[in-house]
Amino acid sequence: KGVEIEKQPQESERLKIKVFMLKDPEGYVLEIQESLPGALSI
């Protein structure tokens, strides 16, 4: 509750990730990433 979307989900073919950003009610920005097929594993 109270979470705002800072950046809509976007895919980076070059980096092989999907990413979006949220801002919580206290102002912290959270970045969520998903590895896409072909991404490097660390």
VMD Tcl script that builds the backbone (N, CA, C; Angstrom):
set m [mol new atoms 126]
animate dup $m
set s [atomselect $m all]
$s set {name element resname resid chain x y z} {
  {N N LYS 1 A 0.843 -1.177 0.000}
  {CA C LYS 1 A 0.000 0.000 0.000}
  {C C LYS 1 A 0.884 1.235 0.000}
  {N N GLY 2 A 0.581 2.178 -0.872}
  {CA C GLY 2 A 1.348 3.405 -0.930}
  {C C GLY 2 A 2.593 3.334 -1.790}
  {N N VAL 3 A 2.798 2.224 -2.491}
  {CA C VAL 3 A 3.963 2.081 -3.364}
  {C C VAL 3 A 3.649 2.719 -4.713}
  {N N GLU 4 A 4.591 3.531 -5.230}
  {CA C GLU 4 A 4.420 4.177 -6.527}
  {C C GLU 4 A 5.387 3.565 -7.527}
  {N N ILE 5 A 4.948 3.402 -8.768}
  {CA C ILE 5 A 5.842 2.926 -9.818}
  {C C ILE 5 A 6.670 4.110 -10.298}
  {N N GLU 6 A 7.993 4.003 -10.170}
  {CA C GLU 6 A 8.919 5.048 -10.605}
  {C C GLU 6 A 9.258 4.902 -12.082}
  {N N LYS 7 A 9.424 3.667 -12.532}
  {CA C LYS 7 A 9.810 3.390 -13.912}
  {C C LYS 7 A 9.086 2.127 -14.355}
  {N N GLN 8 A 8.348 2.215 -15.447}
  {CA C GLN 8 A 7.611 1.068 -15.972}
  {C C GLN 8 A 8.582 -0.048 -16.366}
  {N N PRO 9 A 8.119 -1.310 -16.336}
  {CA C PRO 9 A 8.992 -2.416 -16.729}
  {C C PRO 9 A 9.563 -2.222 -18.132}
  {N N GLN 10 A 10.873 -2.449 -18.240}
  {CA C GLN 10 A 11.571 -2.352 -19.519}
  {C C GLN 10 A 12.517 -3.534 -19.647}
  {N N GLU 11 A 12.744 -3.964 -20.886}
  {CA C GLU 11 A 13.691 -5.043 -21.150}
  {C C GLU 11 A 14.930 -4.468 -21.809}
  {N N SER 12 A 16.090 -4.978 -21.405}
  {CA C SER 12 A 17.350 -4.646 -22.059}
  {C C SER 12 A 17.849 -5.910 -22.745}
  {N N GLU 13 A 17.763 -5.923 -24.069}
  {CA C GLU 13 A 18.234 -7.081 -24.832}
  {C C GLU 13 A 19.746 -7.232 -24.663}
  {N N ARG 14 A 20.458 -6.111 -24.601}
  {CA C ARG 14 A 21.919 -6.135 -24.460}
  {C C ARG 14 A 22.338 -6.753 -23.133}
  {N N LEU 15 A 21.664 -6.364 -22.040}
  {CA C LEU 15 A 22.016 -6.870 -20.710}
  {C C LEU 15 A 21.256 -8.138 -20.341}
  {N N LYS 16 A 20.251 -8.483 -21.139}
  {CA C LYS 16 A 19.428 -9.679 -20.896}
  {C C LYS 16 A 18.711 -9.615 -19.543}
  {N N ILE 17 A 18.122 -8.442 -19.251}
  {CA C ILE 17 A 17.350 -8.287 -18.022}
  {C C ILE 17 A 16.052 -7.537 -18.307}
  {N N LYS 18 A 15.088 -7.738 -17.413}
  {CA C LYS 18 A 13.869 -6.935 -17.361}
  {C C LYS 18 A 13.944 -6.201 -16.029}
  {N N VAL 19 A 13.637 -4.910 -16.009}
  {CA C VAL 19 A 13.800 -4.113 -14.799}
  {C C VAL 19 A 12.645 -3.121 -14.643}
  {N N PHE 20 A 12.256 -2.875 -13.392}
  {CA C PHE 20 A 11.358 -1.761 -13.101}
  {C C PHE 20 A 11.679 -1.229 -11.716}
  {N N MET 21 A 11.216 -0.010 -11.430}
  {CA C MET 21 A 11.558 0.650 -10.174}
  {C C MET 21 A 10.300 1.116 -9.457}
  {N N LEU 22 A 10.324 0.976 -8.134}
  {CA C LEU 22 A 9.224 1.379 -7.263}
  {C C LEU 22 A 9.738 2.347 -6.212}
  {N N LYS 23 A 8.843 3.172 -5.678}
  {CA C LYS 23 A 9.181 4.031 -4.545}
  {C C LYS 23 A 8.225 3.687 -3.413}
  {N N ASP 24 A 8.789 3.369 -2.231}
  {CA C ASP 24 A 7.934 3.020 -1.097}
  {C C ASP 24 A 7.460 4.290 -0.390}
  {N N PRO 25 A 6.526 4.171 0.557}
  {CA C PRO 25 A 5.966 5.344 1.233}
  {C C PRO 25 A 7.005 6.202 1.970}
  {N N GLU 26 A 8.151 5.615 2.325}
  {CA C GLU 26 A 9.195 6.376 3.016}
  {C C GLU 26 A 10.183 7.021 2.055}
  {N N GLY 27 A 9.982 6.830 0.751}
  {CA C GLY 27 A 10.831 7.467 -0.243}
  {C C GLY 27 A 11.977 6.612 -0.763}
  {N N TYR 28 A 12.090 5.382 -0.265}
  {CA C TYR 28 A 13.143 4.491 -0.763}
  {C C TYR 28 A 12.779 4.001 -2.163}
  {N N VAL 29 A 13.769 3.979 -3.057}
  {CA C VAL 29 A 13.557 3.486 -4.413}
  {C C VAL 29 A 14.081 2.055 -4.495}
  {N N LEU 30 A 13.232 1.161 -4.984}
  {CA C LEU 30 A 13.578 -0.252 -5.118}
  {C C LEU 30 A 13.651 -0.607 -6.596}
  {N N GLU 31 A 14.704 -1.316 -6.983}
  {CA C GLU 31 A 14.850 -1.768 -8.361}
  {C C GLU 31 A 14.672 -3.279 -8.384}
  {N N ILE 32 A 13.755 -3.748 -9.205}
  {CA C ILE 32 A 13.482 -5.174 -9.338}
  {C C ILE 32 A 13.996 -5.617 -10.706}
  {N N GLN 33 A 14.824 -6.667 -10.716}
  {CA C GLN 33 A 15.378 -7.178 -11.967}
  {C C GLN 33 A 15.036 -8.650 -12.139}
  {N N GLU 34 A 14.818 -9.031 -13.384}
  {CA C GLU 34 A 14.613 -10.433 -13.744}
  {C C GLU 34 A 15.588 -10.767 -14.860}
  {N N SER 35 A 16.336 -11.839 -14.699}
  {CA C SER 35 A 17.243 -12.295 -15.753}
  {C C SER 35 A 16.434 -12.921 -16.878}
  {N N LEU 36 A 16.764 -12.566 -18.105}
  {CA C LEU 36 A 16.111 -13.138 -19.275}
  {C C LEU 36 A 16.958 -14.295 -19.814}
  {N N PRO 37 A 16.375 -15.161 -20.629}
  {CA C PRO 37 A 17.150 -16.263 -21.206}
  {C C PRO 37 A 18.411 -15.741 -21.899}
  {N N GLY 38 A 19.526 -16.395 -21.625}
  {CA C GLY 38 A 20.804 -15.995 -22.212}
  {C C GLY 38 A 21.630 -15.094 -21.322}
  {N N ALA 39 A 21.082 -14.705 -20.155}
  {CA C ALA 39 A 21.822 -13.837 -19.228}
  {C C ALA 39 A 22.960 -14.619 -18.583}
  {N N LEU 40 A 24.019 -13.903 -18.228}
  {CA C LEU 40 A 25.141 -14.530 -17.540}
  {C C LEU 40 A 24.757 -14.863 -16.114}
  {N N SER 41 A 25.248 -15.974 -15.608}
  {CA C SER 41 A 25.035 -16.382 -14.220}
  {C C SER 41 A 26.297 -16.091 -13.432}
  {N N ILE 42 A 26.132 -15.441 -12.296}
  {CA C ILE 42 A 27.300 -15.133 -11.451}
  {C C ILE 42 A 27.235 -15.963 -10.193}
}
mol reanalyze $m
mol bondsrecalc $m
mol representation Tube
mol addrep $m
